[in-house]
Amino acid sequence: MVDLKSQYLRHKTEIDSGIAEVIDSTAFINGPIVKEFQQNLSQYLDCKNVITCGNGTDALQIAMMALGLQAGDEVITTPFTFIATVEVVAVLGLNPVFVDVDAATFNIDVSQIEKAITPRTKAIVPVHLFGQPANMEEIMRIANQYNLAVIEDACQAIGAEYTFSSGETKKVGTIGTIGCTSFFPSKNLGCYGDGGAIFTNDDELALKMRGIVNHGMFTRYYHDMVGVNSRLDSIQAAVLNVKLNYLDSYNNARQRAAAFYNHAFAGNPHIEIPTALNGTTHVFHQYTLKLHDVNRAQLIKNMNDAGIPVMIYYPVPLHLQKAFAHLGFQRGDFPVAENLCESVISLPMHTELDEEQLVYITEHLLKNI
Ligand SMILES: *Cc1c(COP(=O)(O)O)cnc(C)c1O
């Protein structure tokens, strides 16, 4: 699905020397490279504040803590995402409220958000799933009307851009109240371990989050609030500081591979290629197809037999996961998400796919469909 080794070899000299410098300095935690990376990412995103943390899951949790969400408050998101988005809602004692996804984009169906809002609703968490921006114009309109915070889960979409009807373009993660991302190795900007970051243009929230990531502490051993311990270590920052320079080229490589796939599958009645939206860039964290009238399990087996990995993101919608059984949802509650879980497949998608591999993958898929 990914080829992290070939990508590393392309930047080996730069990355190795970055890592060696950290080891030589012994500034393993909060070294100067962490600050440097935060500044570089803030410049790349055109966002005033970037706070790095331990991983994308923590980023979401810290965002919700900083907004002062209290047990019982409701948070709107979708059931078709990675569990982390909803896990942190549950961990904080908040109530997840699901809104089904749009069948074409896999992102939150904005036409169904308003009817999910109650007096206890405090935040909307749009997920830019698989690298495609959610409909932020409509989400921000609703959030402003109902005075809700927006926490963008941009864990799969760093570098993607969203253009408003006014013509203004922004990077995802910098549009809502707070944006969150993950630097898990296979993400579009991945480090060599765990890592994450939180973005905001709100200085007050930024200050609070800088405290929360570090035990609620601004002066050593004086704790102003309850926080967590969630840091990006200096070695990861050194890796990311090199790789950030290549993020746009990585995303372009993903888009080129996606264009190859799209071209190969266009017009096939059994395959629905990803929907392109005007005015947004899709950075293809995953390349995900919808299948029609195909024995998916057999197809996956045939592909695997030919040495081609194929994954299902995601096989079970969150409202039907055992972990959320206590919420009392049933099959049929979110039919679009349920249908997608039964009909999608994701093909290998990374920065190192060459034409020979793409031909091999597309030919095998078409032969087995
Ligand atoms: C990866 C991911 C996360 C969590 O990031 P980690 O760094 O693995 O904690 C959250 N949300 C989405 C949509 C993700 O893909």
The ligand as an SDF file (V2000), in Angstrom:
LIG
                    3D

 15 15  0  0  0  0  0  0  0  0999 V2000
   -4.5490    8.7390   11.2460 C   0  0  0  0  0  0  0  0  0  0  0  0
   -5.8120    9.4030   11.6230 C   0  0  0  0  0  0  0  0  0  0  0  0
   -6.0380    9.8930   12.9200 C   0  0  0  0  0  0  0  0  0  0  0  0
   -5.1340    9.6310   14.0810 C   0  0  0  0  0  0  0  0  0  0  0  0
   -3.8060    9.9090   13.9030 O   0  0  0  0  0  0  0  0  0  0  0  0
   -2.6950    9.1120   14.7750 P   0  0  0  0  0  0  0  0  0  0  0  0
   -1.4640    9.9130   14.5540 O   0  0  0  0  0  0  0  0  0  0  0  0
   -2.6220    7.7370   14.2570 O   0  0  0  0  0  0  0  0  0  0  0  0
   -3.1520    9.1670   16.1930 O   0  0  0  0  0  0  0  0  0  0  0  0
   -7.2140   10.5870   13.1630 C   0  0  0  0  0  0  0  0  0  0  0  0
   -8.1220   10.7800   12.2000 N   0  0  0  0  0  0  0  0  0  0  0  0
   -7.9480   10.3070   10.9530 C   0  0  0  0  0  0  0  0  0  0  0  0
   -8.9970   10.5750    9.9230 C   0  0  0  0  0  0  0  0  0  0  0  0
   -6.8100    9.5960   10.6280 C   0  0  0  0  0  0  0  0  0  0  0  0
   -6.6480    9.1020    9.3910 O   0  0  0  0  0  0  0  0  0  0  0  0
  1  2  1  0
  2  3  1  0
  2 14  2  0
  3  4  1  0
  3 10  2  0
  4  5  1  0
  5  6  1  0
  6  7  2  0
  6  8  1  0
  6  9  1  0
 10 11  1  0
 11 12  2  0
 12 13  1  0
 12 14  1  0
 14 15  1  0
M  END
$$$$
